[in-house]
């Protein structure tokens, strides 16, 4: 599918308004007035019944305009829109904003109109915002392609709303609150452009520092996750999503299907992308204005300084509600505060400097608290007092904040008496709020954002898991089961999947009478897990089975006798298969569940939590998105209450956490490999004396997913691309592996960069890098394989692995091109490795259907220029002569 430029339509030099009108109160007039107000671009009204509108020449159609059009705004009846979009597409218009209503929101006829527009989009590549949207506003460039009367001030926050009416109301509120915007966009029906497209555009927009989203549904979840993960580290994304408590009527065939609700999946997706979800609209602006701060809190310990004790109590309540923590001030800090405060001050945190405090006393208390190692951030609360002037205090706080690397936020409570102080804070980028509660909530948004990114991009440990499990025979098995009309695998069939993915299972020890079962149970040691099964010989299928936990001989006899009576009433004694005693489980310390299900928006998700009988009762579960690595597996477990128990509970030994991590990663690999699986449970996974055993497995297949074109239709995050793992031999016989980079490579990349000669580093990065930080290495190693590829050359020197070269390809989704870069370690230069890596990158770009790759090379870098010339690149030296642009057309 062809695709036009988003950048051109959002930064247009020319705009055509189809449906322009002079009629007072009409949408066509309102949009035209907004478009023409700045006078910064050429506007072309289109209306076949008019020769001119508001002093501008009017055209009968877009095709009649002689100049190329970057953006068309369509405001005509719904039934005319598909034909008009096609006319725009034929005229090579880059994009269209459709404000017209009357589409899928009115029923089947409207939906058919949307399908016609989408067909045009696919054929010609024209981009579409809407339909049924308010439009787009770009204050910095003077673009107001909407019918809103509001004109927001320029600012650094972008606001994207799925709801037009609600978005307009929030925009009106924000304007009154003097909040500036880099962009406002209403997405409407999102038949083409959605949140992912806008995040991609805004991620590279120089006017945007943070992004706010009002989201009712994610749209293209894979596109959203890719874009959000790409930019959330550098441009905070804050989301409010309503509908947290939907009722689902769908019957689930597994525990996971029943427990993993839609909203939990959204929460998990947002967490994996590194974005912040807030509950209230006011929090959107509070959070978005501070998350791009240089000084985000590295901990949740908050100190509170106030001149009004009641406000301190209110702030403390909010801290506790949000599961935060008040800083425990050190004895040294208390001593310093005693020296400057009256004897009857609060003697702890919150620090009440009392109502007679002057600016000097208040400021001194702040400085003392900020020096305390137990203080991660500070909230200064002011209530109007006769002695303490708000503006004077604000000036002192500004001076303190300038030299402090801990976040300082303020809540100056009052009306006009504190407005000048608030203005002073805003001018100096110090967060300020009307109430202590809002200030505390914002602090913890800041903390969670920083903590989530820190945990999300912690360098994972390399785990020993099967790299290429045997799976093709299992795919054949699933097809056979689907042909039989079944969707549920037997326990035996399910456990075959576990064996192939190195997930430990227990084999049953079969006995045929009570006394043998008793002897086995005594030998193993109570408690044990037993399964009593009846079997219908004539039909060769299980007709009943109960799994029970047995604590004693008496219980075993009682449970068995009850089941035996039931079986005898329904089947002859010969049909009794017996008792299955699960081996190697002398005592179960903990039970957990591991499962997966397909979500309608985010594809397959993974669930971990308390297992056994506690699964449905306690609903202690967490959800994550595959693929998982060691860090993500650990984070998933940490989100549950049962995780605290697994570390050792009431004298029971701790679980083998590394083994559990391996099982989660292996399970994730299984889920990645099988789009055919609709739902899956391993419940319970029993943990005994640290060992881990799966006692039961259930797999439900999706019969509609037996045939699929893309390799991972069920995933929104592209897994590790094993197809690019190859072996390569240098001319001198050195063997190496060429493979995509992964997060676990951070220490290997650090070692490579740290041992480069200065000249080699300058040639690659155009400057010296003195601080090879974790944050920098995260950007290099933790990549989205959908939009970036890095191929490393790995060699083994004894037992040690080394990365000796890296080729990187970064895709520009707007232009369907990619920028490449190659770095070869000094010890491996001149051996053809750079040539090989560029050739591999060309193949990756071709696989992704890109139109070309390009790069910027220092003109003095003769080695690279010779390589690309040999590979067919064109070269053009820049005017300054220092760099050369190289490009290879792929189509």
Residue pairs with C-beta under 8 A, 6 or more apart in sequence:
1 122
1 125
2 124
2 125
3 125
3 127
3 816
4 93
4 94
4 95
4 125
4 126
4 127
5 94
5 95
5 127
5 814
5 815
6 95
6 127
6 193
6 197
6 200
6 201
6 814
7 201
7 814
8 70
8 71
8 94
8 95
9 70
9 71
9 94
9 95
9 96
9 97
9 127
10 71
10 95
10 136
10 138
10 143
10 183
10 201
11 70
11 138
11 141
11 143
12 41
12 69
12 70
12 71
12 94
12 143
13 41
13 42
13 70
14 41
14 42
14 43
14 44
14 67
14 68
14 69
14 70
14 71
15 35
15 41
15 42
15 43
15 44
15 69
15 70
15 71
15 72
15 73
15 143
15 145
16 43
16 44
16 45
16 46
16 59
16 62
16 65
16 69
16 71
16 72
16 73
16 88
16 93
17 28
17 31
17 32
17 35
17 43
17 44
17 45
17 46
17 72
17 73
17 75
18 46
18 47
18 62
18 72
18 73
18 74
18 75
18 76
18 84
18 88
19 27
19 28
19 46
19 47
19 74
19 75
19 76
19 100
20 28
20 29
20 31
20 32
20 45
20 46
20 47
20 50
20 53
20 58
20 75
21 27
21 28
21 29
21 32
21 47
21 53
22 29
22 50
22 53
22 54
23 29
27 75
27 99
27 147
28 47
28 75
29 54
30 147
30 148
30 149
31 73
31 75
31 99
31 135
31 145
31 146
31 147
32 43
32 45
32 53
32 54
33 54
34 144
34 145
34 146
34 147
34 148
34 151
35 43
35 73
35 143
35 144
35 145
36 43
36 54
36 56
37 142
37 144
37 151
38 142
38 143
38 144
40 141
40 142
40 143
41 142
41 143
42 67
43 56
44 56
44 57
44 59
44 65
44 67
44 69
45 52
45 53
45 54
45 56
45 57
45 58
45 59
46 58
46 59
46 60
46 61
46 62
46 65
47 53
47 58
47 59
47 60
48 60
48 61
50 58
51 57
51 58
52 58
59 65
61 87
62 69
62 72
62 84
62 87
62 88
62 91
62 93
63 87
63 90
63 91
65 91
68 92
69 88
69 91
69 92
69 93
69 94
70 93
70 94
70 95
71 93
71 94
71 95
71 96
71 97
71 145
72 88
72 93
72 95
72 96
72 97
73 96
73 97
73 99
73 135
73 145
74 81
74 84
74 85
74 88
74 96
74 97
74 98
74 99
74 100
75 99
75 100
75 147
76 84
76 100
77 100
77 102
78 100
78 101
78 102
78 103
78 110
78 113
78 131
79 102
79 113
81 98
81 100
81 113
81 117
81 131
82 113
82 116
82 117
82 120
85 96
85 98
85 117
85 120
85 121
85 126
85 128
86 120
86 124
88 96
88 126
89 120
89 121
89 123
89 124
89 125
89 126
90 124
93 126
94 126
94 127
95 126
95 127
95 128
95 129
96 126
96 127
96 128
96 129
96 130
97 128
97 129
97 130
97 133
97 135
97 136
97 145
98 117
98 128
98 129
98 130
98 131
98 132
98 133
98 188
99 130
99 131
99 132
99 133
99 134
99 135
99 146
99 147
100 130
100 131
100 132
101 131
101 132
102 110
102 113
102 132
103 110
103 111
103 113
103 114
103 131
103 132
103 189
104 110
104 111
104 114
104 189
105 132
105 189
114 131
114 189
114 191
117 128
117 131
117 191
118 191
118 192
120 126
121 127
121 128
121 191
121 192
127 192
127 193
127 197
128 191
128 192
128 193
129 135
129 136
129 185
129 187
129 188
129 192
129 193
130 186
130 187
130 188
130 189
130 191
131 188
131 189
131 191
132 164
132 188
132 189
133 164
133 185
133 186
133 187
133 188
133 189
134 146
134 147
134 148
134 164
134 167
134 168
134 186
134 188
135 144
135 145
135 146
135 147
135 148
135 185
135 186
136 143
136 145
136 146
136 183
136 184
136 185
136 186
137 143
137 144
137 145
137 146
137 148
137 151
137 152
137 181
137 183
137 184
137 185
138 144
138 182
138 183
139 151
139 152
139 153
139 154
139 155
139 180
139 181
139 182
139 183
140 154
140 182
140 207
144 151
146 184
146 186
148 168
148 171
150 168
150 171
150 172
150 175
151 175
152 171
152 174
152 175
152 179
152 180
152 181
152 184
153 175
153 178
153 179
153 180
153 181
154 180
154 181
154 182
154 207
155 179
155 180
155 181
155 182
156 180
156 182
156 207
156 208
156 209
156 210
156 292
157 179
157 180
157 181
157 182
157 208
157 209
157 210
157 211
157 212
157 285
157 288
157 289
158 181
158 182
158 183
158 184
158 185
158 198
158 202
158 205
158 208
158 210
158 211
158 212
159 167
159 170
159 171
159 174
159 181
159 183
159 184
159 185
159 212
159 213
159 214
159 284
160 183
160 184
160 185
160 187
160 195
160 198
160 211
160 212
160 213
160 214
161 167
161 170
161 184
161 185
161 186
161 187
161 213
161 214
162 186
162 187
162 188
162 190
162 214
162 215
162 216
162 217
163 186
163 214
163 216
164 186
164 188
166 214
167 184
167 186
167 214
168 186
170 214
170 281
170 284
171 181
171 184
174 181
174 285
177 285
179 285
179 289
182 202
182 205
182 207
182 208
182 209
183 198
183 202
183 205
183 207
183 208
185 198
187 193
187 194
187 195
187 198
187 219
190 219
194 218
194 219
194 220
194 223
194 224
195 213
195 215
195 218
195 219
195 223
195 224
195 227
196 219
196 220
196 222
196 223
196 224
196 225
196 226
196 227
196 228
197 223
197 227
198 211
199 211
199 224
199 227
199 228
199 230
199 231
199 237
200 227
200 230
200 231
200 813
200 814
201 814
202 208
202 211
202 231
202 235
203 227
203 230
203 231
203 234
203 235
208 235
209 235
209 292
210 235
210 236
210 237
210 238
210 288
210 289
210 291
210 292
211 231
211 235
211 236
211 237
211 238
211 288
212 237
212 238
212 239
212 240
212 284
212 285
212 288
213 237
213 238
213 239
213 240
214 239
214 240
214 241
214 281
214 284
215 239
215 240
215 241
216 241
216 242
216 243
217 601
218 224
218 266
218 269
218 601
218 602
221 269
221 601
221 602
221 603
221 716
222 603
222 715
222 716
222 717
222 786
224 273
224 716
225 269
225 272
225 273
225 602
225 625
225 716
225 717
226 717
226 718
226 784
226 786
226 787
228 237
228 273
228 274
228 275
229 272
229 273
229 274
229 717
229 784
230 784
230 787
231 237
232 273
232 274
232 275
232 453
233 274
233 453
233 457
233 775
233 778
233 779
235 292
236 275
236 276
236 287
236 288
236 291
236 292
236 449
237 273
237 274
237 275
237 276
238 275
238 276
238 277
238 278
238 283
238 284
238 287
238 288
238 291
238 445
239 270
239 275
239 276
239 277
239 278
240 277
240 278
240 279
240 280
240 281
240 283
240 284
241 266
241 277
243 262
243 263
244 263
245 263
246 261
246 262
246 263
248 261
248 262
250 257
252 258
252 597
252 679
253 487
253 488
253 678
253 679
253 698
253 700
254 595
254 597
254 679
254 680
254 681
254 698
254 700
255 593
255 595
255 615
255 616
255 681
255 683
256 593
256 595
256 596
256 597
256 607
256 679
256 680
256 681
257 597
257 679
257 700
258 616
259 595
259 607
259 609
259 615
259 616
259 619
259 621
260 595
260 597
260 599
260 605
260 607
260 621
260 623
262 599
262 600
262 601
264 623
265 599
265 601
265 602
265 605
265 623
266 277
266 601
266 602
267 277
267 623
268 602
268 605
268 622
268 623
268 624
268 625
269 602
269 625
269 716
270 276
270 277
271 452
271 456
272 456
272 624
272 625
272 632
272 717
274 452
274 453
274 456
276 287
276 291
276 445
276 448
276 449
276 452
278 284
278 287
278 445
282 438
283 441
283 442
283 445
286 431
286 433
286 438
286 441
286 442
286 445
287 442
287 445
287 446
287 449
289 431
290 407
290 409
290 431
290 442
290 445
290 446
291 445
291 446
291 449
293 407
293 429
293 431
293 446
295 404
295 405
295 406
295 407
296 407
296 446
296 447
296 449
296 450
297 376
297 377
297 406
297 407
297 443
297 446
297 447
297 450
298 376
298 450
299 376
299 377
299 447
300 324
300 325
300 376
300 444
300 447
300 451
301 325
301 326
301 327
301 328
301 374
301 375
301 376
301 377
302 319
302 324
302 325
302 326
302 327
302 375
302 376
302 377
302 378
302 379
302 440
302 443
303 326
303 327
303 329
303 349
303 350
303 351
303 369
303 370
303 372
303 375
303 377
303 378
303 379
304 312
304 315
304 316
304 319
304 326
304 349
304 350
304 351
304 378
304 379
304 381
305 350
305 351
305 353
305 362
305 365
305 366
305 369
305 378
305 379
305 380
305 381
306 312
306 315
306 350
306 351
306 352
306 353
306 380
306 381
306 382
306 383
306 436
307 352
307 353
307 354
307 355
307 357
307 362
307 381
307 382
307 383
307 385
307 388
308 352
308 355
308 381
308 382
308 383
308 385
308 413
309 346
309 350
309 352
310 383
311 381
311 383
311 411
311 413
311 436
312 346
312 350
312 351
312 352
312 381
312 436
313 350
314 435
314 436
314 437
315 350
315 379
315 381
315 411
315 436
315 437
315 439
315 440
316 326
316 350
318 436
318 437
318 440
318 441
319 325
319 326
319 440
319 444
322 440
322 441
322 444
324 440
324 443
324 444
324 447
326 349
326 350
327 349
327 369
327 372
327 374
327 375
327 376
328 349
328 374
329 337
329 348
329 349
329 351
329 369
329 372
329 374
329 375
330 372
330 373
330 374
332 372
333 368
333 369
333 371
333 372
334 347
334 348
336 368
337 345
337 351
337 365
337 368
337 369
338 345
340 361
340 364
340 365
340 368
341 351
341 353
341 354
341 361
341 365
342 354
342 356
344 354
345 351
345 352
345 353
345 354
346 352
349 369
351 365
351 369
353 361
353 362
353 365
355 385
355 387
356 385
356 387
357 385
357 387
357 388
358 387
358 388
359 388
359 389
359 392
359 393
359 396
360 396
362 380
362 388
362 393
362 396
363 393
363 396
363 397
363 400
366 378
366 380
366 397
366 400
366 408
367 400
369 375
369 378
370 378
370 400
370 404
370 406
370 408
375 406
376 406
376 447
377 406
377 407
377 408
377 409
377 443
377 446
377 447
378 406
378 407
378 408
378 409
379 409
379 410
379 411
379 436
379 439
379 440
379 443
380 397
380 408
380 409
380 410
380 411
381 410
381 411
381 412
381 413
381 436
381 439
382 388
382 390
382 393
382 410
382 411
382 412
382 413
382 414
382 418
382 421
383 413
383 414
384 390
384 413
384 414
384 417
384 418
390 412
390 414
390 417
390 418
390 420
390 421
391 420
391 421
391 424
393 421
394 410
394 412
394 420
394 421
394 422
394 424
394 425
395 424
397 408
397 410
397 425
397 430
398 424
398 425
398 428
398 430
400 408
401 408
401 428
401 430
402 428
407 431
407 443
407 446
408 430
409 430
409 431
409 432
409 433
409 439
409 442
409 443
410 425
410 430
410 431
410 432
410 433
410 439
411 432
411 433
411 434
411 435
411 436
411 438
411 439
412 418
412 421
412 422
412 425
412 432
413 434
413 435
413 436
421 432
422 432
425 431
425 432
426 432
431 439
431 442
432 439
433 439
433 442
455 631
455 635
456 631
456 632
456 635
457 743
457 778
457 782
458 631
459 631
459 743
459 744
459 746
459 747
459 774
459 777
459 781
460 629
460 630
460 631
460 632
460 743
460 744
461 630
461 631
461 744
462 630
462 744
463 629
463 630
463 658
463 661
463 662
463 665
464 662
465 502
465 662
465 665
465 666
465 669
466 500
466 501
466 502
466 666
466 669
467 722
468 722
469 500
469 501
469 502
469 669
469 670
469 673
470 500
471 500
471 673
471 674
474 496
474 497
474 500
474 674
475 674
475 676
477 493
477 496
478 674
478 676
478 701
478 706
479 706
481 487
481 489
481 493
481 701
482 676
482 701
482 703
482 706
486 701
487 678
487 700
487 701
487 702
487 703
488 698
488 699
488 700
488 701
489 698
489 699
489 700
489 701
490 542
491 696
491 697
491 698
493 699
494 680
494 697
494 698
494 699
495 505
495 694
495 697
497 670
497 674
497 697
497 699
498 504
498 505
498 682
498 694
498 697
499 505
501 666
501 667
501 669
501 670
502 662
502 666
503 663
503 666
503 667
503 670
503 682
503 694
504 663
504 691
504 692
504 693
504 694
505 693
505 694
505 697
506 582
506 583
506 584
506 585
506 686
506 693
506 694
506 695
507 583
508 531
508 580
508 581
508 582
508 583
509 520
509 580
509 581
509 582
509 583
510 578
510 579
510 580
511 517
511 520
511 578
511 579
511 581
512 576
512 578
512 579
513 578
514 556
514 557
514 560
514 579
517 530
517 556
517 560
517 579
517 581
518 553
518 556
518 557
520 581
521 528
521 530
521 550
521 553
521 556
521 581
522 553
524 581
524 583
524 585
524 586
525 586
525 587
526 550
526 551
526 552
527 549
527 550
527 551
527 587
527 588
528 549
528 550
528 581
528 582
528 585
528 586
529 547
529 548
529 549
529 550
529 581
529 582
529 585
529 588
529 686
529 695
530 547
530 548
530 549
530 550
530 556
530 559
530 579
530 580
530 581
530 582
531 545
531 546
531 547
531 548
531 579
531 580
531 582
532 545
532 546
532 548
532 559
532 560
532 563
532 564
532 578
532 579
532 580
533 542
533 544
533 545
533 577
533 578
533 580
534 542
534 543
534 544
534 545
534 567
534 570
534 571
534 575
534 576
534 577
535 541
535 542
535 543
535 575
535 576
535 577
536 542
536 543
536 571
536 575
537 574
537 575
543 570
543 571
544 566
544 567
544 570
546 563
547 695
547 696
548 559
549 588
550 556
550 559
560 579
564 576
567 575
567 576
582 693
582 695
584 688
584 691
584 693
585 686
585 688
585 693
585 695
586 688
586 689
587 688
587 689
588 686
588 687
588 688
589 649
589 652
589 653
589 655
589 687
589 688
589 689
590 642
590 645
590 646
590 649
590 652
590 655
590 686
590 687
591 610
591 611
591 612
591 614
591 684
591 685
591 686
591 687
592 608
592 609
592 610
592 611
592 642
592 646
592 660
592 684
592 685
592 687
593 607
593 608
593 609
593 610
593 611
593 612
593 615
593 621
593 681
593 682
593 683
593 684
593 685
594 606
594 607
594 608
594 611
594 663
594 664
594 667
594 681
594 682
594 683
594 685
595 606
595 607
595 608
595 679
595 680
595 681
595 682
595 683
596 604
596 605
596 606
596 607
596 626
596 667
596 671
596 677
596 679
596 680
597 604
597 605
597 607
597 678
597 679
597 680
598 604
598 605
598 678
598 679
598 702
598 714
599 605
602 625
602 716
603 713
603 714
603 715
603 716
604 626
604 671
604 675
604 677
604 714
604 715
605 623
605 624
605 625
605 626
606 623
606 624
606 625
606 626
606 628
606 636
606 664
606 667
606 668
606 671
607 621
607 622
607 623
608 621
608 622
608 624
608 636
608 637
608 640
608 664
609 615
609 619
609 620
609 621
609 622
609 640
609 642
610 618
610 620
610 621
610 640
610 641
610 642
611 683
611 684
611 685
612 683
612 684
614 620
615 621
615 683
615 684
618 641
620 640
620 641
620 642
621 640
622 636
622 637
622 639
622 640
623 636
624 632
624 635
624 636
625 716
625 717
626 668
626 671
626 672
626 715
626 717
626 719
627 668
627 669
627 672
627 715
627 717
627 719
627 720
628 636
628 664
628 665
628 668
629 665
629 742
629 743
629 744
630 661
630 665
630 744
631 743
633 660
633 661
633 664
633 665
633 668
634 657
634 661
636 664
637 643
637 646
637 657
637 660
637 661
637 664
646 654
646 655
646 657
646 660
646 687
647 654
647 655
647 657
648 654
653 689
653 690
654 690
655 687
655 690
655 692
656 687
656 690
656 691
656 692
659 691
659 692
660 687
660 692
663 685
663 692
667 682
671 677
671 680
672 712
672 715
672 719
675 702
675 705
675 708
675 712
675 713
675 714
676 701
676 702
676 705
676 706
677 699
677 700
677 701
677 702
678 700
678 701
678 702
678 705
679 698
679 699
679 700
680 697
680 698
680 699
680 700
681 696
681 697
681 698
682 694
682 696
682 697
683 696
683 698
684 695
684 696
685 692
685 693
685 694
685 695
686 692
686 693
686 694
686 695
687 693
705 713
705 714
712 718
712 719
717 784
718 784
718 785
718 786
719 785
720 740
720 742
720 785
721 740
721 785
721 789
724 738
724 739
724 740
724 789
724 791
724 840
724 844
725 737
725 738
725 739
725 740
726 737
726 738
726 739
727 735
727 736
727 737
727 738
728 735
728 736
728 737
728 738
728 793
728 836
729 735
729 736
730 736
730 828
730 831
730 832
730 833
731 831
731 832
732 831
734 795
734 831
735 795
735 796
736 793
736 794
736 795
736 804
737 793
737 794
737 795
738 791
738 792
738 793
738 794
738 836
738 837
738 840
739 791
739 792
739 794
740 785
740 789
740 790
740 791
740 792
741 749
741 780
741 781
741 783
741 790
741 791
741 792
741 806
742 781
743 778
743 781
743 782
744 781
745 781
745 792
745 803
746 774
746 777
746 778
746 781
748 792
748 794
748 801
748 802
748 803
749 777
749 780
749 781
749 792
749 803
749 806
750 772
750 777
751 802
751 803
752 802
752 803
752 804
752 806
752 825
753 761
753 769
753 772
754 772
755 825
756 823
756 825
756 826
757 826
758 768
760 823
760 825
760 826
760 829
761 768
761 769
762 768
763 858
763 860
763 861
763 864
764 821
764 822
764 823
766 858
769 776
780 790
781 790
783 789
783 790
787 810
787 811
787 813
788 808
788 809
788 810
788 811
789 808
789 809
789 841
789 844
790 806
790 807
790 808
790 809
791 806
791 807
791 808
791 837
791 840
791 841
791 844
792 803
792 805
792 806
793 803
793 804
793 805
793 806
793 824
793 828
793 833
793 837
794 801
794 802
794 803
794 804
795 801
795 802
795 804
796 802
804 824
804 825
804 827
804 828
804 833
805 822
805 823
805 824
805 825
805 828
805 833
805 834
805 837
806 822
806 823
806 837
807 820
807 821
807 822
807 823
807 837
807 838
807 840
807 841
808 820
808 821
808 822
808 841
809 818
809 819
809 820
809 841
809 844
809 845
809 853
810 818
810 819
810 820
811 817
811 818
811 848
811 850
812 818
812 819
815 851
816 849
816 850
816 851
817 850
817 851
817 852
817 853
817 854
818 845
818 848
818 850
818 852
818 853
818 854
819 853
819 854
819 855
819 856
820 838
820 841
820 853
820 854
820 855
821 855
822 834
822 837
822 838
822 841
822 864
824 833
824 834
824 837
829 863
830 863
834 863
834 864
834 867
835 867
835 870
835 871
838 867
838 868
838 871
839 871
841 853
842 853
842 871
842 888
842 890
845 852
845 853
845 890
846 890
850 890
851 889
851 890
851 891
852 887
852 888
852 889
852 890
852 891
853 887
853 888
853 890
854 885
854 886
854 887
854 888
855 868
855 885
855 886
855 887
856 883
856 884
856 885
856 886
857 864
857 865
857 868
857 883
857 884
857 886
858 882
858 883
858 884
859 865
859 877
859 881
859 882
859 883
859 884
865 875
865 884
865 886
868 875
868 886
868 888
869 875
871 888
872 888
873 886
873 887
873 888
874 886
874 887
874 888
874 889
875 884
875 885
875 886
876 884
876 885
876 886
877 883
877 884
877 885
878 884
878 885
